[in-house]
Amino acid sequence: MSSAPITADAGLGQLVFVSYSRKDANWTDKFWVMLSPLVRQQRLDVWIDKDRLTVGEAWRDELREAIGKSRAALLLVSPDFLASEFIMKEELPALIEQGARLVCALVRPCFWKLDPRISGLQWAHNNSRALNEERNRDKSILGVCEALVSVALPSGTPAGPAAADGNGLAPAKPPAETPLAPLRPGERPGELFGVPALPAEFVTRDEFAGLREALLTGGEGAVGVTGGKELGLYGQGGIGKTLLGVAVARDDEIRRHFPDGVLWVTVGEDADLVAAQQGLLTLLEVDAEVRTADEGVEILTRTLTRRRCLLVVDDVWSSEAAAAFRVAGPEGRVLYTTRDASVLAAVGAEVMPVDVLPERAARTLLAGLAQLPVEDLPPEAGAVIDATGRVALALALVGAAIGRGRMSWSTLVHELERGAETFLAHPYADTFKAMQVSLAGLDHSHADAYLSLAVFPPDTSVPVGAVARHWTHLFDLTLEQTRDILGALAEDKLLSLKDEMATFHDLQHAFLVLQAEDLSADHRLLIAAYRALLSS
C-alpha cells in the first residue's frame, strides 16, 4: 500500500517529514495508514520521498524544500538507516539544523545507542524492543503516531471535522525523553561568552564535584541549582548559587566538554525575556530579530541544536523564564540558578540543592576577606559566622568591613546582634544584618551616596556615567569622584563594578529600598521622580 502523492505546496496541514532507509519502505506504509485520518482532515501533510519524487526531478532541491518546511520528522531507525551515508551525513543534519522536532521509532534492532544524535533524541516508544519484535505492533505504531502528532501540531490547533465526530486522532502527552549520552571532551576549552569573573576570595564548595559530574555524565539535558528545598519564589538569596555557576562555567575540564562555548545570561525577577534572548543571540553573533519569547526559543534552538555548548541561565524566577532558555541540543546542557525548585520541575530539570557554607568553608572565606590566615582568626569569628548564618553574601560583607579596617571584631559582633533585633526572622535577615553593619562602617557622605542608588531599578547594570549624573544633582560630585566612591563601595562588597558598569545583587537593592525612607524628604522626592522617568 502506498500513500497518495500530495505536493509539498498544497497548503495542507503541518508538514511531517519521514526519514527512512529504502530497505524499510514497508514501514512507511504502516505509519501512513495510521496518520491518514489527519491528512484527510488537512491537519498533517506527511512527506515520504518515494511518493513525492518522480523520475527526472531535481530530487535534492525537492528534499531540501521539504525539510525546510517540516515542523516535525519521524525517524524510522534500523541498521540500514544508520548505514545510510546520505541519511547520516546530509538528511539528519539538515533536519537538526532546521529545528524540526524529531521523533524516533526503532523498527529493527541496531546500534542506535552509539550515535549521540540518535540516542539523545525523543523516542516515541519503549526502545528496549524494536517494533518488528512487538506482539501488538499496531498499538505500538499508534503510540508513535500519537507522540508525533503531539509535537507536530501547535498547541491550540483546532480539530478537523472527523475529530469533532470522535474519529480524529487526539494529541497525546509527549513521552518522557530518553536521558542524554555522556559528553566527550574536545581538544580545546570552549570560549566564554558573557561569563562573570570569580572574586579572588572565592572558596570552592562541596557541591562543585557533584555538579560537574551531573553536567558531564548525561541526564535529561538541564540541571538546576536551587537555593534550598521548598523555599518558594522568595526563598533564600545570597547563598552563593551564582558564584557556583561562575565556577562551573570557568572550570577548565568542563569547558573542554563544551568546545563550542560557555554562554551566560542573567534573567532576574522582572525579566524581559525577549530582550534576554536577543542578547544571547547577539553573543552568538546571530543576526535575527526576536519578537516573542516563543520565537526566541525557536531561533535559539535552531542555533544551538548542533553545538556543544553550556548555557548558564542565572537568577530564574519563573517557569516561563526557564522555558525561554531550554534550547540546548543533544550535546549541550543548560544550567539554571534559582530560588524556587518548582520552576525547574516545570522544565524537567534535575535539582541540585545548594546549602549555606559549611563551617570550614565559611571560616576560609571570612579569613580571606579579613586578610588573615585561618588559624589566626580570633575567637569572635565563631560568633560572626553564627550570626551571618554562613550565608556567603553576608560573610562577604562583614569580612570586607573587617579587612578594610572599618570596625573591630568585637564591634562587628555587637552590630550583628543589634541587626538581629531589627530584622528578627525575616527570610533575608542574615544578609540584611550584614548590609546594615557595612553601611554603619561607611562615612556619612559615602553612606548617603550609596542609599541614593535605590533610584535605579533592580536587575540592571548601571553605567558609571548615569550614577555620576545622579550624584552631581544630589551631592555635586564629579565623574572622577563618582568612580572613586563606587570603587570603594565595590571593595566593601556593597556592589559590583566592572567595565564602567555598576551592578547589585537583588538583596543589596532590596536593602537600599528598605533604607530609602531614611533619606531626606528632598532625596525621596528625587528618587520618586527618577523612578517615574525610568518607567516611562
C-alpha positions as CSV (number, residue, x, y, z in Angstrom):
1,M,0.0,0.0,0.0
2,S,1.3,3.5,-0.8
3,S,0.5,7.0,0.3
4,A,-1.3,9.2,-2.1
5,P,1.0,11.8,-3.7
6,I,0.5,15.3,-2.3
7,T,2.5,18.2,-3.5
8,A,4.7,20.0,-0.9
9,D,3.0,23.3,-1.5
10,A,-0.6,22.0,-1.4
11,G,-1.3,24.3,1.5
12,L,-2.4,21.5,3.8
13,G,-1.6,20.8,7.5
14,Q,1.7,20.9,9.3
15,L,4.4,19.1,7.3
16,V,5.9,15.9,8.8
17,F,9.0,14.6,7.1
18,V,9.6,10.8,7.2
19,S,13.3,9.8,7.2
20,Y,14.0,6.2,6.5
21,S,16.1,3.7,4.5
22,R,14.7,2.4,1.3
23,K,15.1,-1.1,2.8
24,D,12.4,-0.1,5.4
25,A,9.9,1.3,2.9
26,N,7.2,-1.1,4.0
27,W,7.3,0.6,7.4
28,T,6.4,4.0,5.9
29,D,3.1,2.4,4.6
30,K,2.2,1.3,8.1
31,F,2.7,4.8,9.5
32,W,0.9,6.4,6.6
33,V,-2.2,4.2,7.4
34,M,-2.2,5.4,11.0
35,L,-1.7,9.1,10.1
36,S,-4.0,9.2,7.1
37,P,-7.1,10.5,9.1
38,L,-5.1,13.6,10.0
39,V,-4.0,14.0,6.4
40,R,-7.6,13.9,5.3
41,Q,-8.5,16.5,7.9
42,Q,-5.7,18.6,6.5
43,R,-4.1,18.8,9.9
44,L,-1.0,17.0,8.8
45,D,0.9,16.7,5.5
46,V,3.1,13.6,5.6
47,W,6.2,13.8,3.2
48,I,7.6,10.5,2.1
49,D,10.1,10.8,-0.7
50,K,9.1,7.6,-2.6
51,D,5.6,9.1,-3.1
52,R,6.7,12.6,-3.8
53,L,9.6,12.3,-6.2
54,T,9.3,11.3,-9.8
55,V,11.9,10.2,-12.3
56,G,13.9,13.2,-13.6
57,E,13.0,15.6,-10.8
58,A,15.7,17.6,-9.1
59,W,15.3,15.5,-6.0
60,R,17.8,17.2,-3.8
61,D,16.1,20.5,-4.2
62,E,12.7,18.9,-3.5
63,L,14.1,17.2,-0.5
64,R,15.7,20.4,0.8
65,E,12.5,22.3,0.4
66,A,10.5,19.6,2.2
67,I,13.0,19.6,5.2
68,G,12.9,23.4,5.3
69,K,9.1,23.3,5.7
70,S,9.0,20.5,8.2
71,R,7.8,21.2,11.8
72,A,8.5,17.6,12.8
73,A,10.2,14.5,11.4
74,L,9.6,10.8,12.0
75,L,12.9,8.8,12.0
76,L,12.5,5.0,11.3
77,V,15.7,3.8,12.9
78,S,17.2,0.5,11.7
79,P,20.6,-1.0,10.7
80,D,20.1,0.3,7.2
81,F,19.1,3.7,8.5
82,L,22.3,4.0,10.4
83,A,24.3,2.6,7.5
84,S,23.0,5.2,5.0
85,E,25.6,7.8,4.3
86,F,23.0,10.1,2.9
87,I,20.8,10.0,6.0
88,M,23.7,10.3,8.5
89,K,25.7,13.0,6.7
90,E,23.0,15.0,4.9
91,E,19.4,14.3,5.8
92,L,19.6,14.1,9.6
93,P,22.0,17.1,10.0
94,A,19.6,19.2,7.7
95,L,16.6,18.3,9.9
96,I,18.5,19.2,13.1
97,E,19.6,22.5,11.6
98,Q,16.1,23.2,10.5
99,G,15.0,22.7,14.1
100,A,12.4,20.1,13.3
101,R,11.0,18.1,16.3
102,L,12.5,14.7,15.8
103,V,10.5,11.6,16.9
104,C,12.3,8.2,16.7
105,A,10.8,4.8,16.2
106,L,13.0,1.7,16.3
107,V,11.8,-0.5,13.5
108,R,14.6,-3.1,13.7
109,P,17.3,-3.8,16.3
110,C,20.5,-1.9,15.7
111,F,23.4,0.0,17.4
112,W,21.4,3.3,17.8
113,K,23.0,4.0,21.2
114,L,26.4,4.6,19.6
115,D,25.2,7.7,17.8
116,P,24.6,10.6,20.3
117,R,22.4,12.4,17.8
118,I,20.0,9.4,17.8
119,S,20.3,8.3,21.4
120,G,19.7,11.9,22.6
121,L,16.6,12.4,20.6
122,Q,13.0,11.9,21.7
123,W,11.8,8.3,21.4
124,A,8.1,7.6,20.9
125,H,8.0,4.1,22.4
126,N,9.9,1.8,24.7
127,N,13.1,1.5,22.7
128,S,14.3,-1.6,24.6
129,R,12.4,-3.6,21.9
130,A,12.1,-2.9,18.2
131,L,8.7,-2.5,16.6
132,N,9.3,-5.7,14.5
133,E,9.5,-7.6,17.7
134,E,6.3,-6.2,19.2
135,R,3.4,-8.6,19.5
136,N,0.8,-5.8,19.4
137,R,2.6,-3.9,16.6
138,D,-0.4,-1.7,15.6
139,K,-0.8,-0.4,19.1
140,S,2.8,0.5,19.3
141,I,2.7,2.2,15.9
142,L,-0.4,4.2,17.0
143,G,1.5,5.3,20.1
144,V,4.4,6.5,18.0
145,C,1.9,8.4,15.8
146,E,0.2,10.0,18.8
147,A,3.6,11.2,20.0
148,L,4.3,12.6,16.5
149,V,1.0,14.5,16.4
150,S,1.7,16.0,19.9
151,V,4.9,17.6,18.7
152,A,3.8,18.3,15.1
153,L,0.7,20.3,15.8
154,P,1.0,23.6,17.6
155,S,-1.0,23.7,20.9
156,G,-4.5,25.0,20.4
157,T,-4.8,23.7,16.8
158,P,-8.5,23.1,16.2
159,A,-9.5,19.6,15.4
160,G,-10.8,18.8,12.0
161,P,-14.3,17.6,11.2
162,A,-13.5,14.0,11.8
163,A,-12.1,14.9,15.2
164,A,-15.4,16.5,16.1
165,D,-17.1,13.2,15.4
166,G,-14.7,11.4,17.6
167,N,-12.9,9.8,14.7
168,G,-9.8,12.0,14.8
169,L,-6.5,11.3,16.5
170,A,-6.2,13.4,19.7
171,P,-2.8,14.6,20.5
172,A,-1.2,12.6,23.3
173,K,1.0,13.7,26.1
174,P,4.6,13.7,24.9
175,P,6.5,10.7,26.2
176,A,9.4,11.1,28.6
177,E,12.7,12.0,27.0
178,T,15.5,9.5,26.9
179,P,18.5,10.5,29.0
180,L,21.3,12.1,27.1
181,A,24.6,10.3,26.5
182,P,27.6,11.4,28.5
183,L,29.6,14.2,26.9
184,R,33.0,13.7,25.4
185,P,35.8,16.2,25.8
186,G,37.1,18.2,22.9
187,E,40.7,19.2,22.1
188,R,40.2,22.8,23.3
189,P,38.2,24.5,26.0
190,G,35.1,26.4,24.9
191,E,35.3,30.2,24.7
192,L,33.5,32.2,27.4
193,F,30.6,34.4,26.4
194,G,29.4,36.9,29.0
195,V,30.6,34.8,32.0
196,P,31.3,37.0,35.0
197,A,34.7,36.8,36.8
198,L,35.2,34.9,40.0
199,P,36.2,37.1,43.0
200,A,39.7,36.5,44.4
201,E,38.3,35.2,47.7
202,F,36.0,32.5,46.1
203,V,36.0,29.3,48.1
204,T,35.4,26.0,46.3
205,R,32.1,24.5,47.5
206,D,31.4,20.9,48.4
207,E,28.6,20.8,45.7
208,F,31.0,21.5,42.9
209,A,32.2,18.0,42.2
210,G,28.6,16.6,42.1
211,L,27.5,19.4,39.8
212,R,30.4,18.8,37.4
213,E,29.5,15.1,37.3
214,A,25.8,15.8,36.7
215,L,26.7,18.1,33.8
216,L,29.1,15.7,32.1
217,T,27.7,12.3,32.6
218,G,24.4,12.7,30.8
219,G,20.8,13.1,32.1
220,E,17.8,15.0,30.9
221,G,19.8,17.9,29.4
222,A,19.0,20.6,32.0
223,V,20.4,20.8,35.5
224,G,19.1,23.3,38.0
225,V,20.9,24.9,41.0
226,T,18.4,26.0,43.7
227,G,18.9,27.9,46.9
228,G,17.3,25.2,49.0
229,K,14.3,22.9,49.1
230,E,10.8,24.3,49.5
231,L,11.9,27.9,49.6
232,G,9.4,29.2,47.2
233,L,9.9,32.1,44.8
234,Y,11.3,34.4,47.5
235,G,13.4,31.8,49.1
236,Q,16.9,32.3,50.5
237,G,19.1,34.5,48.4
238,G,22.8,35.4,48.7
239,I,23.7,31.8,49.3
240,G,26.3,31.6,46.5
241,K,24.4,30.0,43.6
242,T,25.6,32.5,41.1
243,L,29.2,32.2,42.1
244,L,29.0,28.4,42.0
245,G,27.6,28.8,38.4
246,V,30.5,31.0,37.5
247,A,33.0,28.5,38.9
248,V,31.4,25.7,36.8
249,A,31.4,27.9,33.7
250,R,35.1,28.7,34.2
251,D,36.3,25.2,35.1
252,D,38.8,24.0,32.5
253,E,37.6,20.4,32.5
254,I,34.0,21.5,32.0
255,R,35.0,23.9,29.2
256,R,36.7,21.2,27.3
257,H,33.5,19.3,27.2
258,F,31.8,22.3,25.6
259,P,34.2,23.3,22.9
260,D,31.6,25.5,21.1
261,G,31.4,27.8,24.0
262,V,30.1,28.6,27.5
263,L,27.3,31.2,27.5
264,W,25.9,33.2,30.3
265,V,22.6,35.0,30.6
266,T,21.2,36.7,33.7
267,V,17.4,36.8,33.9
268,G,16.2,38.4,37.1
269,E,12.9,38.9,38.8
270,D,11.4,41.4,36.3
271,A,12.8,39.7,33.3
272,D,12.3,41.0,29.7
273,L,12.6,37.5,28.2
274,V,12.7,38.7,24.6
275,A,15.5,41.2,25.4
276,A,17.4,38.5,27.2
277,Q,17.0,36.1,24.3
278,Q,18.1,38.8,21.8
279,G,21.1,39.5,24.0
280,L,22.1,35.8,23.9
281,L,21.7,35.8,20.1
282,T,24.0,38.8,20.0
283,L,26.6,36.9,22.0
284,L,26.3,34.1,19.4
285,E,26.7,36.7,16.6
286,V,23.3,35.6,15.1
287,D,21.6,38.2,13.0
288,A,18.0,37.6,13.9
289,E,15.2,39.8,15.4
290,V,13.2,38.2,18.2
291,R,9.6,39.5,18.6
292,T,8.1,36.9,21.0
293,A,9.6,34.6,23.6
294,D,8.3,31.6,21.6
295,E,10.0,32.8,18.5
296,G,13.2,33.3,20.5
297,V,13.1,29.7,21.7
298,E,12.7,28.5,18.1
299,I,15.7,30.6,16.8
300,L,17.9,29.7,19.8
301,T,17.1,26.0,19.4
302,R,18.0,26.1,15.7
303,T,21.2,27.9,16.6
304,L,22.3,25.6,19.4
305,T,20.9,22.2,18.3
306,R,24.2,21.1,16.7
307,R,26.5,23.0,19.1
308,R,28.3,21.6,22.1
309,C,27.6,24.5,24.4
310,L,26.9,25.0,28.1
311,L,24.3,27.7,28.7
312,V,24.1,29.1,32.2
313,V,20.8,30.9,32.9
314,D,21.3,32.8,36.2
315,D,18.6,34.1,38.6
316,V,15.5,32.5,37.2
317,W,12.2,33.4,38.9
318,S,9.5,31.8,36.8
319,S,8.8,28.7,34.8
320,E,8.2,30.9,31.8
321,A,11.7,32.3,32.1
322,A,13.2,28.8,32.5
323,A,11.3,27.5,29.4
324,A,12.5,30.5,27.4
325,F,16.1,29.2,27.6
326,R,15.6,25.4,27.3
327,V,17.3,25.5,24.0
328,A,20.3,23.2,24.1
329,G,20.8,20.3,21.7
330,P,21.7,16.7,22.5
331,E,25.3,17.6,23.2
332,G,24.6,20.8,25.0
333,R,23.5,21.5,28.6
334,V,21.5,24.2,30.4
335,L,22.4,25.1,34.0
336,Y,19.8,27.2,35.8
337,T,20.2,29.1,39.1
338,T,17.0,29.9,41.0
339,R,15.5,30.2,44.5
340,D,12.5,28.1,43.6
341,A,12.8,24.4,42.7
342,S,9.3,24.4,41.2
343,V,10.5,26.4,38.2
344,L,13.0,23.7,37.5
345,A,10.3,21.0,37.7
346,A,8.4,22.8,35.1
347,V,11.2,22.2,32.5
348,G,12.1,18.8,33.8
349,A,15.5,19.9,35.2
350,E,17.4,17.9,37.7
351,V,17.6,19.8,41.0
352,M,20.8,20.1,43.0
353,P,20.3,21.9,46.3
354,V,22.9,24.5,47.4
355,D,23.1,25.0,51.1
356,V,24.8,27.6,53.3
357,L,28.6,27.3,53.5
358,P,30.0,24.5,55.7
359,E,31.8,25.7,58.8
360,R,35.2,25.1,57.2
361,A,34.4,27.0,54.0
362,A,32.8,29.8,56.0
363,R,36.0,30.3,58.1
364,T,38.1,30.2,54.9
365,L,36.1,32.9,53.2
366,L,36.0,35.1,56.3
367,A,39.7,34.8,56.8
368,G,40.5,35.6,53.2
369,L,38.4,38.8,53.3
370,A,39.8,39.8,56.7
371,Q,43.3,39.2,55.2
372,L,44.2,36.7,57.9
373,P,45.4,33.1,57.9
374,V,42.6,30.9,59.0
375,E,44.5,29.8,62.1
376,D,44.8,33.5,63.2
377,L,41.0,34.2,63.3
378,P,40.1,35.5,66.7
379,P,37.5,33.8,69.0
380,E,34.9,36.3,67.9
381,A,35.0,34.8,64.4
382,G,32.8,31.9,65.5
383,A,30.1,34.3,66.7
384,V,30.3,36.3,63.4
385,I,29.9,33.1,61.4
386,D,26.9,32.0,63.5
387,A,25.3,35.5,63.3
388,T,25.5,35.5,59.5
389,G,24.0,32.1,59.2
390,R,27.0,31.1,57.0
391,V,25.3,32.8,54.1
392,A,28.0,33.6,51.5
393,L,26.9,37.2,50.7
394,A,26.5,38.1,54.4
395,L,30.0,36.7,55.2
396,A,31.5,38.6,52.2
397,L,30.0,41.9,53.5
398,V,31.2,41.6,57.1
399,G,34.6,40.2,56.1
400,A,35.2,43.2,53.9
401,A,34.3,45.5,56.8
402,I,37.0,43.8,58.9
403,G,39.5,43.6,56.1
404,R,39.2,47.3,55.3
405,G,39.7,48.2,58.9
406,R,36.2,49.8,59.3
407,M,35.5,48.1,62.7
408,S,36.9,45.7,65.2
409,W,35.8,42.2,65.7
410,S,34.0,43.0,69.0
411,T,32.2,45.9,67.3
412,L,31.2,43.7,64.4
413,V,29.7,41.1,66.8
414,H,27.8,43.8,68.6
415,E,26.4,45.3,65.4
416,L,25.3,41.9,64.2
417,E,23.4,41.3,67.4
418,R,21.8,44.7,67.0
419,G,20.8,43.9,63.5
420,A,19.1,40.7,64.7
421,E,16.8,42.8,66.8
422,T,15.9,44.8,63.7
423,F,15.3,42.0,61.2
424,L,14.2,39.2,63.5
425,A,13.0,36.2,61.5
426,H,12.9,37.9,58.1
427,P,13.9,35.5,55.3
428,Y,16.8,37.7,54.4
429,A,17.8,38.6,57.9
430,D,21.3,37.3,57.7
431,T,22.2,39.4,54.6
432,F,20.3,42.5,55.8
433,K,22.1,42.4,59.1
434,A,25.4,42.3,57.3
435,M,24.3,45.1,55.0
436,Q,23.4,47.2,58.0
437,V,26.9,46.6,59.5
438,S,28.6,47.5,56.3
439,L,26.6,50.7,56.0
440,A,27.4,51.6,59.6
441,G,31.1,51.4,58.8
442,L,30.9,54.0,56.0
443,D,31.4,57.7,56.4
444,H,28.2,59.7,56.1
445,S,28.9,61.0,52.6
446,H,29.5,57.6,51.2
447,A,26.5,56.1,53.1
448,D,24.2,58.8,51.7
449,A,25.5,58.3,48.2
450,Y,25.0,54.6,48.4
451,L,21.5,54.8,49.8
452,S,20.6,57.2,46.9
453,L,21.2,54.4,44.4
454,A,17.8,53.0,45.3
455,V,16.6,55.2,42.5
456,F,17.9,52.7,39.9
457,P,15.8,49.6,39.2
458,P,16.8,46.1,40.3
459,D,18.5,43.6,37.9
460,T,20.1,46.4,36.0
461,S,23.6,47.3,35.1
462,V,24.0,51.0,35.7
463,P,26.6,53.0,33.7
464,V,29.1,54.9,35.9
465,G,28.2,58.0,33.9
466,A,24.5,57.6,34.9
467,V,25.5,57.4,38.6
468,A,27.7,60.4,38.1
469,R,24.8,62.5,36.7
470,H,22.6,61.3,39.6
471,W,25.2,62.2,42.2
472,T,26.0,65.5,40.6
473,H,22.4,66.6,41.1
474,L,22.4,65.3,44.7
475,F,25.9,65.9,46.0
476,D,27.7,68.0,43.4
477,L,30.2,65.2,42.7
478,T,32.4,64.9,39.7
479,L,32.8,61.9,37.4
480,E,36.2,61.1,39.0
481,Q,34.8,61.4,42.5
482,T,31.9,59.1,41.5
483,R,34.4,56.5,40.2
484,D,36.4,56.7,43.5
485,I,33.3,56.2,45.6
486,L,31.9,53.4,43.5
487,G,35.3,51.7,43.7
488,A,35.3,51.9,47.5
489,L,31.8,50.5,47.7
490,A,32.8,47.6,45.5
491,E,35.7,46.9,47.8
492,D,33.2,46.9,50.6
493,K,31.2,44.2,48.7
494,L,28.2,46.6,48.6
495,L,28.0,46.5,44.8
496,S,30.0,45.1,41.8
497,L,31.9,47.3,39.4
498,K,33.3,46.2,36.0
499,D,33.8,47.9,32.7
500,E,32.3,51.2,33.9
501,M,29.1,49.4,34.9
502,A,27.7,49.1,38.5
503,T,25.5,46.1,39.4
504,F,23.8,45.0,42.6
505,H,22.7,41.7,44.0
506,D,19.0,41.9,44.2
507,L,19.2,41.6,48.1
508,Q,21.5,44.6,48.1
509,H,19.0,46.6,46.1
510,A,16.2,45.3,48.3
511,F,18.1,46.6,51.3
512,L,18.5,50.0,49.6
513,V,14.8,50.2,49.0
514,L,14.2,49.4,52.7
515,Q,16.5,52.1,53.8
516,A,15.3,54.7,51.4
517,E,12.9,56.1,54.0
518,D,16.0,57.2,56.0
519,L,16.9,59.7,53.3
520,S,15.8,63.4,53.4
521,A,12.4,64.4,52.0
522,D,14.1,66.1,49.1
523,H,16.1,62.9,48.3
524,R,12.9,60.8,48.4
525,L,11.1,63.2,46.0
526,L,14.1,62.9,43.6
527,I,14.0,59.1,43.8
528,A,10.3,59.1,43.0
529,A,10.9,61.4,40.1
530,Y,13.7,59.3,38.7
531,R,11.6,56.1,39.0
532,A,8.8,57.7,37.1
533,L,11.2,58.8,34.4
534,L,12.8,55.3,34.2
535,S,9.4,53.6,33.9
536,S,8.1,55.9,31.3
